[in-house]
């Protein structure tokens, strides 16, 4: 068994966050306000230092990772940590959406055209997470950081704590914040044995 520390951070305030527009794979950039907020948060030194650094390959996450952790080491980009893909409703204003209804249906595999299903999303996030854990161990390290997105953070939380999927949408993560996970990992069976989470 290996003990691994994972630090999970949501990206900074994006242009889409400000305009309250739904984006998943849409490559929305950080806003200028988001950049300035990240520079200030960086001074607070709230994130534990880790051996390795990973990020979604979308601009808002990449820029966040570079601002917060670019001086700590190489940032490794992983498509697997992208936001949930919302299909035909990407780019739609929040005011035109009923998120409670959207996610209630999503839990039952009723999805809008092209949207990633719950099982598809969970499988993608699980694969990306276990890949990072295995890479960390293979390099003889014991900690890593991942910068990702709102729904990605929710799924990581659900997966790590074994929560019921209907709790997914109720989980909230502010921009540039997240949680630290102390993970007991069976590197032979490739599975997580236990987890302790703390918010940051």
Secondary structure, DSSP 8 states (H G I E B T S, - for coil): -EEEEEEEEE---BHHHHHTB--SSS---B-HHHHHHHHHHHHHT-S---SEEEEESSHHHHHHHHHHHTTTS-EEEEGGG-----GGGTT-BGGG--HHHHHHHHHTT---TT---HHHHHHHHHHHHHHHHHHHHHTT--EEEEEE-HHHHHHHHHHHHT--GGGTTT----TT-EEEEEEEEETTTTEEEEEEEEE-
